[in-house]
Amino acid sequence: MTIANKPVAATAALMMVLFLLVGWYETHFFLLHFFESLIYLVIILLLFYLEDRFGYILGLLVPAVWIVLNIATGQVLFGLRDLARAITLQKVGNPVGLLSGFILLAGILLMVLCWRSLRREIVGTPYLRSTVLVGVAITAGYYGILIFWFVRSIPR
């Protein structure tokens, strides 16, 4: 068997590794980051088993929702700040912020790659609507569970 789109699979693997590294640095939230990384394994498996249309739509929607959630919580600014410090060879105060900046860049790259593949292979076919609806449902359910679990884990 072969993987349908190797650049998309490699970028999804990079995202998975980056989330696991963030979980290694933030041990209190390891399970959250572990479960954040699992969806990228699902994307790779979908590409491996040639269900590439679902892999592409998840690769487009999942990083987009992650970016929106991090913009809403203000975490993107920390990631961009630490990424800019690393680029200018200054001391990075928090490695989680640096990894967050790399996740942001890898997420944008994954979205672009998936959009190009989705547009090339799926747009214009009768499968587009069902692919988008299934992708939206999976993404909403995935992040709904993660957010619910995260809110419940905060000590009161």
N, C-alpha and C positions, 0 to 999 in steps of 0.2 A: 504494500500500500504506500501511497505517497500523500504528502500534505498538499492541499489545494492551493494555498498561497503562502509561500515560505516567508516573505517579509512580514506579513500580518502575524503569522505564528511566532516569528522571532521577536516581534515587538510585544506581543501578548506575553511571551515568556519573560521578557525584560521587565514588564510591568509586574508580573507575579514575583519575580526575584526582588524587585524594589520594595514591594509591599511587605515581603518577608523580612527584608533588612530593616524596614521601619519597625516592624514588630519585634525585632531583636533589640533595637535601641529603646523602644517604649515597652518594657516588659509588662506594665500594668494593662496595656491594651493589646497584648500579643494575639489573643483570640480574635479580636476585632480585625486586626490587620491580616491574620491568617484567613479569615473568612472573606476579607476583601480580595485576597489573592486567588481564592478558589474559582471565581468566575472567569478569570483569565485561563485557568486550566481547562475549564469547560469550553472556552473559545477554541483553544488548541485542539481539544478532542473533537469538537464539531468539524474543524477543518480537516483533521486526520481521517474522520469517518465520512468525509465528502458531503457533509451537511453544511456546506460553506455559506449558503445564504443566511442561515441563522447565526453562524459565527461572525459574518460581516455586520449584521444588524446589531448584535450584542457588542461587537468591537466599536461600533459607532455610538451606541447609546450609553453603555456603562461608563466609559471615561467622561462622557459629557455630563452625566448626572454627578459623578464624583467631583468634577471641576466646579459645577454649580453649587454643590453642597460646601465645598471648601471656600468658594467665594463668599457664600452666605455666612460662614463661620469665621471668616477672616484669616484662615490658615494659608491661603495662597500668597498673601503679602509676605508672610514669614519665609515661605519657600522661595519666592522670587528674591527677597533680600539676601538670604543666605547663598542662593545661587549666584547672584551678582558679586557677593563677597568672594566666593570661590573663583569666579572668572577673573577678578582683579587681583587674585593671589593674596587676599586679606584673610585674617583668621575668621573661621566660621564658628559662631558661638554654639550652634545646636546642629548636630548631624541630621536630626530628624527634619529640620527645615530644609537642609540641602537635599536630602532624599525626596522631600515633598516637591521641591523645584524640579528635580529630575523626573519624578512621576508626572508632573504637569506637562513637561516637554514630551515625554514618551506617550502620554495620553493623547496629546494633540497629534502626534505622528500616527498613532494607531487609528485615530478618527479619520485622518486624511487618507491613509491607506485603505481603510475599510470603505470609506465613501467612494473612492475611485473603483474599487473592486465591485462594490454593490451597484454602482451606476453602470459599469461595463457588463456585468453578468445578470443582473436581476431586473433592472428598470426596463420596462417594456414587455415583461412577461406577465402571465396571469397570476404568478406567485407573489408579486410585490406586496399587495395588500395584506395577505395572510402572514407574510414574513414580517412586515412592520408591526402588525397587531400582536403577533406572538412575541416579538422582541420587546415591545413596549410592556406587555404583560409580565414577561420574565424579569425585565429590569425593575419595574415597579414593585413586584413581589420581593425581589432580592433586596433592594434598598429599603423597602418597608420593613422587612424582617431585621435587617442590620440596624436600622434606626431605632426600632422598637426595643431590640435587645440592648443597644447602647444606652438608651434612656433608662431602661430598667436596671442597668448595672451601676448607675451613678448612685453613690451612697446619699441618703437623705438625712 
